[in-house]
Amino acid sequence: MRDEYTHVLSTFSHSSYKDAPRQCLAAFDELQQIGLDAFTKKHDPYWEMPLNENLPESVIDLRNPEPAPDARPPSRIASVTFNSIKRRRRTNPTA
């Protein structure tokens, strides 16, 4: 596993911080030696905070309004997306 992590580290240039690979490998070795719980307690100031695993809830209920019974369907122009307009301009510069 350490060899794979070393390979991942080697794929970055580390030009802004040359000592990063050595420090990352030292932390990886420490993690392997003392285990995840002890490593987390030592390095994470929020280790004792429980993770929030609840899904977010809406604050505002935004429902789509029901169309009026006499409302006309949207025009074709209103339903054209920006990407299709952009695509059309590229393929046909005179349009």
N, C-alpha and C positions, 0 to 999 in steps of 0.2 A: 504494500500500500504506500509506503514511503517513496518507493521508486516512481510510482505513478504521480504522486504529489510533486516530486522533484521535476518530473517531466513537464507537468503543468506550469510550474514556476519558470522553467526554462523557456517557455513560449512567450514570455514578456520581456521587454527590453530592460526594465529597471534603470533606465538612464537618469531618472530624477532621484532615485534613492538606491544606490548600489548595494547597500547592506540588507535590503529587503529579503532576498532569498534565504540568507543565513538566519535572519530573525524568524522568518516563517517556518523554516525547518526546525529551529529550536523550539518554537511553540508547538509544532506538530509532535515532536518527540516528547515534550512535556505532557501533552494531551494523552498520548499513548501510554505513558508511564503512570500517570496518576489517575486517569479516567476522566470521563466527561463531567461528572458531578463535582469533583474536586477542582477541576480546571475552571469550570463555570463559576464556582464560588470564589475562586482566586482572582479571576480576571473580569467578571461581569458585575458591575455595581448593582444591577437590577436582578440578580440571580434569584432572589427570593420572591419576586413579584410573579404571581401566576399569570400565565398567558391568557389573553382574552380570546376564547374560541367561539364566541357568539357571533352570528352573522349580523351585519349592521341593519338597523331598522330605519325606515323612512321617517323623516321629520314632517314632511308635507305630503299629503296625498294628492298627487297630480293625475287625475283621470282625464282621458280624452273626452272632450265634449261630444255629446250625441249630435249628429247633423240634423238640421231642421228638416222636416218632412218635405218641404218644397225646395230644398237646396239643390243646386246643380252640382254634378260631379266636377272635380277640379279639371281645369283645362290641361291639354297635353303639355303646354309650355311649362306650367307649374310643376309637372311631374318629372321634367328632365333634370338629371343630376348634373352637378358641376363637372364630374369626370367625363360624362358623355359629351358635354359641350367642349371640354378641353380636347378630348380625343378627336372630335369632329374637326376642330381647328387644325390639328396636326395633319390629318389625312387629306383635308380639302382646304387649302389656304385661301381660296376665293370665296368660301362660304361665309 
